[in-house]
Amino acid sequence: MRTIQKGPEPATLTQHRRQPHADYDNYTDKAALRQALVAEQRGLCCYCQSRIRATPEGMKIEHWQCQASHPGRQLDFGNLHGACLGGYDRPEREQHCDTRKGNNGLCFSVCDPAHPIERQIRFLGDGTISANDAAIEDALNAVLNLNLSRLVNNRKAVLAAFQQRLQDGRRLDPARELPKWDGSEPGDLPEFAQVVVYWLRKKQARVAV
C-alpha cells in the first residue's frame, strides 16, 4: 500500500456531475474513469498492490467512503480508487480489499499526503503487513484482509526474488533501485512494489547511521 497522488478527473465525470439527477449508476463513461484510476495508481490495486487492468474484468471502482453512507461522494473523484476484484466469487474468508471491505469504513485514506499510509505500516520478512496503530492494524486484517495467506505469500515471494539478486552477486545501489519501485519512474509499478520499497528504505537508514 502506498499513497496515491490523485490526478485530474476525466472530463466526462466533471460534466456528468453537473447534470440533474446525476449519480454513479447513470454515469456511462466508466471506461474513462477506470483508465484514469489505473494510470494514477501505476497499474496496482489501491490496497493489496496486485495488478489491475482498466477493464470491468480487470478491476473494481472502489468508493473509499461507501455510496450507501456517503451518497454525496459517489461522484467525487477524490473518493474513487481502483481496486482488484478481491476474490468476489469466493467465500468471505478468502475475500480481500474492496470486496471484503464492502460498506465498512476505513480509519485511513490511501490518498492523504498529510498522513502517508506507507509511513504507518510495515512489511515483515515473512510477507505479513502490520501497523503499530491498533485501529489501522484492525483495518488491515478485519476490514481489508490483507494478511490473507495468498497475499502474504505473494509479498514474501517478491521480496525473496529481489534479495536473490543480491545473493547472485549483483551489486545493489538503493538510490538507483528505489525509483524502479517507488513510482519515481514512469510506467506501471511491479506488483507488491511497496514491499521492496520498505526493505530498501530500511537498508538506506541502516547505512546512514
NUNU-558682 format. One record per atom (N, C-alpha, C, O): atom name; y, z, x. Coordinates in pm, whole numbers, padded with zeros to 5 digits. Each point is the difference from the previous one (the first is absolute). Layout:
NUNU-558682
   at       yy       zz       xx
   CA        Y        Z        X
...
END
This chain:
NUNU-558682
   at       yy       zz       xx
    N   -00118    00000    00084
   CA    00118    00000   -00084
    C    00124    00000    00088
    O    00009    00075    00097
    N    00087   -00159   -00131
   CA    00124   -00008    00076
    C    00115   -00023   -00097
    O   -00021   -00045   -00112
    N    00142    00077    00155
   CA    00116   -00019   -00084
    C    00028   -00148   -00020
    O    00004   -00077    00096
    N    00016    00038   -00220
   CA    00028   -00139   -00035
    C    00150   -00020   -00005
    O    00072    00075   -00065
    N   -00025   -00176    00134
   CA    00141   -00037   -00008
    C    00015   -00102   -00112
    O   -00039   -00116    00014
    N    00096    00160   -00126
   CA    00013   -00088   -00114
    C    00096   -00115    00030
    O    00108    00020    00054
    N   -00151   -00140   -00091
   CA    00081   -00118    00019
    C    00068   -00041   -00130
    O   -00001    00076   -00097
    N    00061   -00195    00094
   CA    00064   -00048   -00124
    C   -00105   -00029   -00106
    O   -00108   -00052    00030
    N    00140    00084   -00152
   CA   -00093   -00026   -00109
    C    00003   -00147   -00040
    O    00100   -00068    00026
    N   -00206    00017   -00088
   CA   -00001   -00138   -00046
    C    00114   -00024   -00100
    O    00029    00085   -00084
    N    00034   -00201    00095
   CA    00111   -00032   -00091
    C   -00045    00001   -00145
    O    00077    00037   -00089
    N   -00201   -00076    00065
   CA   -00048   -00003   -00139
    C   -00011    00140   -00059
    O    00016    00018   -00121
    N   -00043    00081    00206
   CA   -00006    00137   -00049
    C    00140    00049   -00038
    O    00018    00065   -00103
    N    00080   -00098    00186
   CA    00138    00036   -00030
    C    00044   -00063   -00132
    O    00061    00066   -00085
    N   -00091   -00194    00070
   CA    00038   -00072   -00122
    C   -00071    00056   -00123
    O    00061    00016   -00106
    N   -00188    00014    00121
   CA   -00078    00050   -00113
    C    00054    00135   -00048
    O    00007    00025   -00120
    N    00030    00060    00213
   CA    00047    00133   -00035
    C    00127   -00005   -00086
    O    00029    00094   -00074
    N    00046   -00202    00084
   CA    00124   -00015   -00076
    C   -00024   -00047   -00144
    O    00092    00001   -00082
    N   -00215   -00042    00054
   CA   -00029   -00053   -00133
    C   -00022    00113   -00101
    O   -00045    00108    00037
    N    00077   -00134   -00164
   CA   -00029    00100   -00104
    C   -00150    00026   -00010
    O   -00081   -00092    00009
    N    00044    00217   -00029
   CA   -00139    00039   -00021
    C   -00090   -00032    00121
    O   -00121   -00018   -00015
    N    00180    00011    00133
   CA   -00079   -00029    00120
    C   -00087    00119    00035
    O    00047    00114   -00001
    N   -00172   -00140    00033
   CA   -00088    00104    00051
    C   -00096   -00063    00100
    O    00004   -00121    00023
    N   -00089    00203    00035
   CA   -00091   -00050    00103
    C   -00101   -00098   -00058
    O   -00032   -00100    00064
    N   -00017    00126   -00183
   CA   -00103   -00085   -00060
    C    00051   -00141   -00029
    O   -00075   -00096    00013
    N    00203    00082   -00051
   CA    00048   -00134   -00031
    C    00072   -00068    00117
    O    00064   -00104   -00017
    N   -00075    00164    00134
   CA    00049   -00067    00122
    C   -00107   -00099    00044
    O   -00113    00039    00031
    N    00146   -00167   -00028
   CA   -00101   -00104    00019
    C   -00019   -00045    00145
    O   -00100   -00065    00031
    N    00193    00098    00057
   CA   -00011   -00050    00137
    C   -00057    00106    00094
    O    00060    00032    00103
    N   -00174    00023   -00139
   CA   -00060    00102    00086
    C   -00051   -00058    00132
    O   -00022    00073    00096
    N    00005   -00205   -00093
   CA   -00041   -00063    00126
    C    00107    00020    00107
    O   -00031    00030    00115
    N    00158   -00047   -00153
   CA    00110    00021    00095
    C    00009    00146    00040
    O    00030    00032    00115
    N   -00056    00056   -00208
   CA    00002    00143    00030
    C   -00110    00036    00098
    O    00023    00075    00095
    N   -00142   -00127   -00117
   CA   -00110    00028    00094
    C    00035   -00049    00140
    O   -00023    00071    00098
    N    00078   -00191   -00090
   CA    00033   -00056    00132
    C    00104    00086    00071
    O   -00010    00022    00121
    N    00110    00026   -00195
   CA    00103    00083    00062
    C   -00058    00133    00049
    O    00035    00047    00108
    N   -00123    00013   -00187
   CA   -00059    00129    00037
    C   -00093   -00014    00121
    O    00005    00082    00092
    N   -00088   -00185   -00092
   CA   -00091   -00020    00113
    C    00077   -00028    00127
    O   -00036    00048    00107
    N    00144   -00126   -00118
   CA    00080   -00033    00119
    C    00065    00125    00060
    O   -00006    00020    00121
    N    00067    00064   -00205
   CA    00069    00116    00054
    C   -00097    00107    00050
    O    00036    00083    00082
    N   -00160   -00085   -00132
   CA   -00101    00097    00046
    C   -00087   -00058    00110
    O   -00096    00064    00043
    N    00130   -00182    00001
   CA   -00069   -00064    00112
    C   -00149   -00018   -00026
    O   -00082    00013    00091
    N    00048   -00042   -00219
   CA   -00137   -00032   -00035
    C   -00093    00118   -00017
    O   -00121   -00018   -00006
    N    00176    00140   -00002
   CA   -00084    00119   -00009
    C    00029    00079   -00127
    O    00113    00004   -00048
    N   -00217    00059   -00007
   CA    00015    00089   -00114
    C    00098    00112    00034
    O   -00001    00053    00111
    N    00085   -00018   -00207
   CA    00102    00102    00024
    C   -00058    00137    00031
    O    00069    00084    00057
    N   -00194   -00060   -00092
   CA   -00061    00132    00020
    C   -00108   -00001    00109
    O    00015    00069    00100
    N   -00121   -00145   -00118
   CA   -00111    00008    00095
    C    00013   -00095    00118
    O   -00069    00019    00101
    N    00155   -00120   -00110
   CA    00021   -00099    00105
    C   -00115   -00098    00016
    O   -00019   -00057    00108
    N   -00058    00037   -00213
   CA   -00096   -00110    00002
    C    00075   -00128   -00036
    O    00113    00005   -00048
    N   -00176   -00119    00072
   CA    00066   -00129   -00021
    C    00023   -00028   -00148
    O   -00088    00024   -00083
    N    00207   -00074    00051
   CA    00027   -00048   -00135
    C    00049   -00145    00009
    O    00058   -00041    00101
    N   -00081   -00034   -00207
   CA    00044   -00138   -00011
    C    00082   -00017   -00127
    O   -00021    00072   -00098
    N    00114   -00166    00100
   CA    00093   -00016   -00112
    C   -00062   -00079   -00115
    O    00054   -00103   -00042
    N   -00166    00152   -00008
   CA   -00068   -00060   -00114
    C   -00044    00112   -00093
    O   -00012    00115    00043
    N   -00014   -00146   -00171
   CA   -00049    00104   -00091
    C   -00130    00062    00046
    O   -00027    00117   -00026
    N   -00055   -00197    00096
   CA   -00129    00050    00049
    C    00013    00074    00133
    O   -00093    00069    00041
    N    00208   -00084    00025
   CA    00014    00055    00135
    C    00086    00124    00010
    O    00018    00053    00109
    N    00036   -00006   -00223
   CA    00086    00118    00004
    C    00031    00047   -00140
    O   -00031   -00067   -00099
    N    00094    00184    00090
   CA    00058    00052   -00123
    C    00149    00025    00025
    O    00041    00025    00113
    N    00037   -00033   -00218
   CA    00140    00038    00008
    C    00010    00145   -00045
    O   -00024    00032   -00116
    N    00060    00053    00209
   CA    00002    00144   -00022
    C    00139    00048   -00039
    O    00099   -00035    00064
    N   -00092    00116   -00169
   CA    00122    00071   -00035
    C   -00010    00142    00057
    O   -00081    00080   -00046
    N    00165   -00051    00146
   CA   -00006    00134    00061
    C    00020    00107   -00106
    O   -00079    00094   -00010
    N    00182   -00107   -00069
   CA    00015    00084   -00119
    C   -00052   -00082   -00118
    O    00054   -00106   -00032
    N   -00158    00155   -00032
   CA   -00076   -00080   -00096
    C    00085   -00042   -00120
    O    00097    00066   -00037
    N   -00138   -00177   -00023
   CA    00072   -00054   -00115
    C   -00005    00095   -00119
    O    00096    00009   -00077
    N   -00207    00061    00061
   CA   -00016    00088   -00116
    C    00104    00112   -00001
    O    00056    00032   -00105
    N   -00029    00027    00220
   CA    00094    00112    00009
    C    00141   -00042    00039
    O    00095    00075   -00022
    N   -00082   -00193    00080
   CA    00130   -00045    00049
    C    00025   -00144   -00042
    O    00011   -00088    00085
    N   -00002    00061   -00215
   CA    00018   -00138   -00047
    C    00127   -00065    00052
    O    00006   -00122    00012
    N    00095    00202    00019
   CA    00125   -00055    00051
    C   -00013   -00059    00139
    O    00091   -00070    00046
    N   -00202    00098    00023
   CA   -00018   -00051    00137
    C   -00107   -00110    00008
    O   -00040   -00040    00110
    N   -00005   -00008   -00223
   CA   -00108   -00098    00004
    C    00041   -00133    00063
    O   -00086   -00075    00047
    N    00216    00044   -00045
   CA    00050   -00122    00062
    C    00088    00029    00122
    O    00074   -00087    00046
    N   -00081    00209    00004
   CA    00076    00042    00117
    C   -00077   -00038    00125
    O   -00106    00056    00027
    N    00158   -00151    00049
   CA   -00072   -00049    00118
    C   -00030    00111    00099
    O   -00102   -00003    00068
    N    00191    00101   -00059
   CA   -00023    00112    00090
    C   -00117    00086   -00041
    O   -00049    00080    00080
    N    00003   -00095   -00203
   CA   -00113    00077   -00052
    C   -00131   -00077    00009
    O   -00106    00053   -00036
    N    00112   -00176    00083
   CA   -00116   -00088   -00001
    C   -00055   -00021    00141
    O    00075   -00024    00094
    N   -00206    00033   -00082
   CA   -00068   -00021    00128
    C   -00124   -00087   -00022
    O   -00045   -00020   -00113
    N   -00008   -00030    00222
   CA   -00125   -00074   -00004
    C   -00114    00091    00042
    O    00004    00061    00106
    N   -00106   -00052   -00189
   CA   -00115    00085    00029
    C   -00129   -00082   -00004
    O   -00005   -00105   -00064
    N   -00096    00153    00133
   CA   -00131   -00063   -00007
    C   -00063    00026   -00138
    O    00054    00078   -00079
    N   -00165   -00141    00053
   CA   -00066    00018   -00130
    C   -00060    00140   -00014
    O   -00021    00048   -00111
    N   -00007    00016    00223
   CA   -00039    00141   -00003
    C   -00128    00033   -00073
    O   -00012    00108   -00058
    N   -00084   -00202    00058
   CA   -00128    00028   -00066
    C    00013    00017   -00150
    O   -00061    00089   -00058
    N    00140   -00174   -00005
   CA    00030    00016   -00143
    C   -00123   -00008   -00089
    O    00000    00055   -00110
    N   -00106   -00122    00155
   CA   -00121   -00015   -00081
    C   -00109    00100    00041
    O   -00115   -00014   -00042
    N    00152    00114    00123
   CA   -00096    00097    00049
    C    00020    00135   -00069
    O    00102    00021   -00065
    N   -00196    00071    00080
   CA    00020    00135   -00055
    C    00125    00064    00059
    O    00042   -00036    00110
    N    00016    00131   -00182
   CA    00126    00061    00043
    C   -00010    00059    00140
    O    00097   -00007    00076
    N   -00210    00064   -00040
   CA   -00014    00063    00132
    C    00011   -00102    00112
    O    00024    00037    00115
    N   -00043   -00167   -00146
   CA    00008   -00105    00100
    C    00129   -00080   -00009
    O    00018   -00098    00072
    N    00071    00140   -00159
   CA    00129   -00068   -00013
    C    00103    00063    00093
    O   -00013    00115    00041
    N    00115   -00194   -00007
   CA    00104    00051    00089
    C    00130   -00075   -00026
    O    00004   -00096   -00078
    N    00102    00141    00143
   CA    00133   -00060   -00009
    C    00049   -00004   -00145
    O   -00021    00097   -00073
    N    00083   -00204    00029
   CA    00059   -00004   -00134
    C   -00104    00015   -00109
    O    00027    00062   -00103
    N   -00145   -00119    00123
   CA   -00104    00010   -00103
    C   -00037    00145   -00025
    O   -00015    00040   -00115
    N    00001    00038    00220
   CA   -00031    00142   -00015
    C    00122    00078   -00051
    O   -00014    00092   -00080
    N    00131   -00128    00126
   CA    00122    00070   -00036
    C    00030   -00009   -00149
    O    00037    00100   -00062
    N   -00051   -00218    00004
   CA    00028   -00015   -00143
    C    00142    00042   -00034
    O    00095   -00047    00062
    N   -00082    00134   -00160
   CA    00132    00049   -00042
    C    00041    00130    00067
    O    00100    00061   -00038
    N   -00177   -00018    00136
   CA    00035    00122    00073
    C    00122   -00023    00088
    O    00024   -00112    00045
    N    00051    00217   -00022
   CA    00117   -00010    00087
    C   -00036    00026    00145
    O   -00103    00061    00030
    N    00190   -00108    00060
   CA   -00015    00027    00143
    C    00120    00081    00047
    O    00113   -00023   -00044
    N   -00137    00117    00132
   CA    00107    00086    00050
    C    00075   -00064    00116
    O    00091    00062    00056
    N   -00127   -00184   -00020
   CA    00069   -00070    00108
    C    00013   -00147   -00036
    O   -00073   -00051   -00085
    N    00166   -00016    00151
   CA    00019   -00143   -00018
    C   -00032   -00072    00129
    O    00022    00054    00109
    N   -00075   -00174   -00120
   CA   -00028   -00078    00120
    C    00117   -00091    00038
    O   -00012   -00080    00092
    N    00125    00093   -00162
   CA    00117   -00081    00037
    C    00126    00086    00006
    O    00108   -00044   -00040
    N   -00123    00165    00089
   CA    00113    00092    00016
    C    00032    00014    00148
    O   -00066    00079    00068
    N    00164   -00152   -00016
   CA    00029    00006    00145
    C    00051    00137    00044
    O   -00008    00033    00118
    N    00060    00046   -00212
   CA    00047    00135    00037
    C   -00115    00095    00027
    O    00016    00098    00072
    N   -00134   -00127   -00129
   CA   -00118    00083    00021
    C   -00120   -00091    00027
    O   -00086   -00015   -00086
    N    00080   -00047    00203
   CA   -00107   -00096    00030
    C   -00138    00064   -00016
    O   -00029    00103    00060
    N   -00053   -00164   -00139
   CA   -00131    00059   -00029
    C   -00086    00009    00125
    O   -00082    00091    00012
    N    00099   -00184    00083
   CA   -00083    00003    00120
    C    00029    00121    00088
    O   -00081    00034    00086
    N    00194    00033   -00107
   CA    00031    00121    00075
    C   -00058    00124   -00067
    O    00004    00110    00057
    N   -00057   -00127   -00176
   CA   -00052    00114   -00075
    C   -00152    00002   -00006
    O   -00059    00095   -00053
    N   -00005   -00197    00107
   CA   -00146   -00007   -00002
    C   -00052   -00023    00142
    O    00075   -00041    00089
    N   -00203    00066   -00071
   CA   -00061   -00026    00129
    C   -00138   -00060   -00021
    O   -00067    00025   -00099
    N    00027   -00106    00197
   CA   -00129   -00066   -00004
    C   -00089    00063    00107
    O    00034   -00004    00118
    N   -00144    00060   -00159
   CA   -00090    00067    00093
    C   -00099   -00100    00059
    O   -00022   -00108   -00056
    N   -00038    00146    00168
   CA   -00091   -00089    00069
    C   -00123   -00038   -00080
    O   -00060   -00104    00026
    N    00022    00187   -00124
   CA   -00117   -00031   -00080
    C    00031   -00090   -00119
    O   -00086   -00026   -00084
    N    00213   -00021    00077
   CA    00038   -00093   -00107
    C    00064    00063   -00121
    O    00045   -00071   -00089
    N   -00038    00203    00085
   CA    00061    00065   -00115
    C    00152    00001    00012
    O    00055   -00007    00110
    N    00010    00017   -00225
   CA    00145    00009   -00007
    C    00034    00137   -00056
    O   -00066    00048   -00092
    N    00169    00014    00146
   CA    00030    00138   -00037
    C    00150    00024    00006
    O    00076   -00082    00051
    N   -00034    00198   -00105
   CA    00141    00040    00003
    C    00009    00152    00006
    O   -00086    00069   -00055
    N    00189   -00018    00120
   CA    00022    00144    00003
    C    00052    00051   -00133
    O   -00032    00111   -00041
    N    00111   -00192   -00027
   CA    00056    00037   -00129
    C   -00112   -00001   -00105
    O   -00068   -00101   -00017
    N    00050    00212   -00052
   CA   -00111    00013   -00094
    C    00009   -00099   -00115
    O   -00102   -00053   -00044
    N    00224    00028   -00005
   CA    00016   -00093   -00111
    C   -00036   -00143    00041
    O   -00065   -00072   -00075
    N    00108    00032    00195
   CA   -00034   -00133    00049
    C   -00150   -00011    00026
    O   -00062   -00101   -00032
    N    00005    00207    00090
   CA   -00145    00002    00024
    C   -00078   -00019   -00131
    O   -00098   -00074   -00005
    N    00143    00142   -00098
   CA   -00066   -00014   -00130
    C    00015   -00141   -00055
    O   -00094   -00055   -00057
    N    00213   -00004    00074
   CA    00023   -00136   -00049
    C   -00088   -00101    00073
    O   -00054   -00091   -00062
    N    00040    00108    00192
   CA   -00083   -00092    00079
    C   -00145    00001   -00049
    O   -00066   -00104   -00003
    N    00018    00222   -00035
   CA   -00140    00014   -00037
    C   -00024   -00009   -00151
    O   -00081   -00082   -00044
    N    00149    00163   -00034
   CA   -00028    00007   -00143
    C    00061   -00116   -00079
    O   -00060   -00046   -00097
    N    00178   -00001    00139
   CA    00067   -00106   -00075
    C   -00038   -00139    00051
    O   -00033   -00088   -00079
    N    00037    00069    00211
   CA   -00025   -00133    00057
    C   -00140   -00018    00056
    O   -00044   -00113    00020
    N   -00027    00222    00003
   CA   -00137   -00005    00053
    C   -00009   -00079    00131
    O   -00090   -00082    00018
    N    00184    00107    00072
   CA    00005   -00078    00124
    C   -00101    00045    00104
    O   -00013   -00063    00104
    N   -00059    00172   -00131
   CA   -00109    00038    00090
    C   -00136   -00036   -00059
    O   -00102    00061    00033
    N    00103   -00161   -00119
   CA   -00124   -00062   -00044
    C   -00075   -00049    00123
    O    00061   -00054    00092
    N   -00192    00072   -00088
   CA   -00077   -00027    00122
    C    00020   -00142    00052
    O    00006   -00020    00121
    N    00005   -00078   -00209
   CA    00019   -00137    00046
    C    00132   -00018    00074
    O    00006   -00069    00101
    N    00100    00132   -00152
   CA    00129   -00009    00066
    C    00000    00076    00132
    O    00056   -00046    00100
    N   -00118    00163   -00100
   CA   -00013    00078    00123
    C   -00072   -00081    00107
    O    00044   -00006    00115
    N   -00153   -00057   -00152
   CA   -00077   -00080    00096
    C    00079   -00119    00050
    O   -00010   -00036    00117
    N    00088   -00026   -00205
   CA    00080   -00116    00042
    C    00107    00042    00100
    O    00021   -00067    00101
    N    00047    00178   -00129
   CA    00102    00047    00094
    C   -00062    00036    00134
    O    00055   -00033    00106
    N   -00167    00100   -00110
   CA   -00069    00039    00124
    C   -00041   -00123    00080
    O    00012   -00001    00122
    N   -00059   -00102   -00191
   CA   -00045   -00122    00068
    C    00117   -00074    00066
    O   -00015   -00052    00110
    N    00129    00048   -00176
   CA    00118   -00067    00057
    C    00044    00071    00127
    O    00028   -00064    00101
    N   -00022    00197   -00105
   CA    00040    00075    00118
    C   -00104   -00013    00111
    O    00036   -00015    00117
    N   -00163    00020   -00152
   CA   -00106   -00012    00101
    C    00004   -00137    00068
    O   -00019   -00009    00121
    N    00045   -00097   -00198
   CA    00007   -00134    00059
    C    00118   -00011    00096
    O   -00011   -00063    00105
    N    00122    00125   -00142
   CA    00117   -00003    00088
    C   -00028    00079    00128
    O    00033   -00045    00109
    N   -00093    00161   -00123
   CA   -00031    00081    00117
    C   -00104   -00067    00090
    O   -00001    00021    00121
    N   -00086   -00101   -00182
   CA   -00101   -00071    00079
    C    00065   -00097    00097
    O   -00050   -00023    00110
    N    00163   -00033   -00151
   CA    00073   -00088    00090
    C    00038    00073    00128
    O   -00001   -00059    00109
    N    00033    00185   -00121
   CA    00035    00078    00119
    C   -00122    00022    00088
    O    00009   -00011    00123
    N   -00121    00042   -00185
   CA   -00122    00025    00075
    C   -00052   -00126    00067
    O   -00074    00006    00098
    N    00114   -00121   -00152
   CA   -00040   -00127    00060
    C    00086   -00037    00120
    O   -00016   -00107    00059
    N    00108    00197   -00024
   CA    00080   -00021    00120
    C    00132   -00070   -00022
    O    00068   -00034    00097
    N   -00029    00013   -00221
   CA    00127   -00065   -00025
    C    00114    00102    00015
    O   -00007    00111   -00053
    N    00107   -00149    00125
   CA    00113    00091    00021
    C    00083    00006   -00128
    O    00023   -00101   -00065
    N    00021    00220    00031
   CA    00073    00021   -00124
    C    00140    00051    00028
    O    00016    00102    00067
    N    00083   -00171   -00118
   CA    00137    00045    00005
    C    00042    00029   -00144
    O    00025   -00093   -00076
    N   -00018    00222    00037
   CA    00033    00033   -00138
    C    00126   -00068   -00050
    O    00008   -00039   -00116
    N    00091    00026    00202
   CA    00126   -00062   -00041
    C   -00019   -00146   -00040
    O    00072   -00051   -00085
    N   -00170   -00015    00147
   CA   -00026   -00140   -00035
    C   -00099   -00013   -00115
    O    00002   -00099   -00073
    N   -00088    00197    00057
   CA   -00099   -00005   -00106
    C    00059    00038   -00136
    O   -00037   -00058   -00102
    N    00127    00155    00101
   CA    00053    00051   -00127
    C    00055   -00107   -00093
    O   -00031    00002   -00119
    N    00112   -00097    00169
   CA    00057   -00100   -00091
    C   -00103   -00084   -00074
    O    00029   -00057   -00105
    N   -00150    00049    00159
   CA   -00105   -00077   -00067
    C   -00055    00073   -00122
    O   -00064   -00060   -00086
    N    00090    00191    00080
   CA   -00059    00084   -00104
    C    00102    00068   -00091
    O   -00032    00035   -00113
    N    00156   -00018    00162
   CA    00095    00080   -00078
    C    00098   -00082   -00083
    O    00089    00056   -00063
    N   -00104   -00187    00063
   CA    00085   -00084   -00083
    C    00121   -00055    00071
    O    00082   -00068   -00063
    N   -00067    00094    00192
   CA    00114   -00053    00075
    C   -00007   -00151    00018
    O    00102   -00067    00010
    N   -00223    00014   -00006
   CA   -00019   -00143    00011
    C   -00022   -00061   -00139
    O   -00051    00068   -00090
    N    00088   -00194    00071
   CA   -00015   -00063   -00132
    C   -00145   -00025   -00036
    O   -00089    00002    00086
    N    00065   -00026   -00214
   CA   -00134   -00034   -00046
    C   -00076    00118   -00054
    O    00046    00114    00005
    N   -00165   -00143   -00057
   CA   -00085    00104   -00055
    C   -00044    00098    00108
    O   -00023   -00038    00115
    N    00011    00164   -00155
   CA   -00051    00103    00091
    C   -00153    00003   -00007
    O   -00058   -00041   -00100
    N   -00008    00090    00205
   CA   -00144    00021   -00008
    C   -00031    00107   -00104
    O    00081    00090   -00024
    N   -00197   -00100   -00037
   CA   -00039    00103   -00096
    C   -00003    00138    00066
    O   -00037    00013    00116
    N    00076    00088   -00192
   CA    00000    00140    00045
    C    00080    00018    00128
    O   -00036    00081    00086
    N    00145   -00156   -00074
   CA    00079   -00003    00123
    C    00056    00136    00039
    O    00013    00029    00118
    N    00019    00054   -00217
   CA    00067    00126    00032
    C   -00089    00096    00078
    O    00049    00090    00067
    N   -00179   -00109   -00076
   CA   -00092    00083    00079
    C    00027   -00021    00149
    O    00006    00097    00076
    N    00009   -00221   -00036
   CA    00025   -00032    00140
    C    00142    00041    00039
    O    00021    00049    00111
    N    00075   -00068   -00202
   CA    00138    00042    00027
    C    00005    00150    00028
    O    00064    00044    00095
    N   -00132    00033   -00177
   CA   -00003    00145    00017
    C   -00059    00036    00135
    O    00054    00085    00071
    N   -00163   -00147   -00035
   CA   -00068    00029    00126
    C    00088   -00038    00120
    O    00010    00075    00096
    N    00055   -00193   -00104
   CA    00085   -00045    00110
    C    00122    00090    00018
    O    00040    00030    00112
    N    00017    00013   -00223
   CA    00117    00087    00011
    C   -00037    00136    00057
    O    00079    00060    00073
    N   -00197   -00011   -00105
   CA   -00046    00124    00060
    C   -00018   -00018    00151
    O    00034    00088    00079
    N   -00089   -00202   -00041
   CA   -00019   -00029    00142
    C    00134   -00008    00072
    O    00014    00051    00111
    N    00085   -00115   -00173
   CA    00132   -00007    00060
    C    00061    00138    00015
    O    00064    00029    00102
    N   -00083    00056   -00201
   CA    00057    00135    00004
    C   -00062    00081    00114
    O    00070    00076    00067
    N   -00200   -00093   -00047
   CA   -00065    00075    00108
    C    00050   -00046    00137
    O    00019    00082    00090
    N    00004   -00214   -00075
   CA    00047   -00053    00127
    C    00141    00046    00029
    O    00037    00023    00115
    N    00044   -00009   -00223
   CA    00141    00036    00015
    C    00019    00146    00041
    O    00104    00036    00055
    N   -00204    00047   -00082
   CA    00013    00144    00031
    C   -00005    00023    00152
    O    00010    00114    00046
END
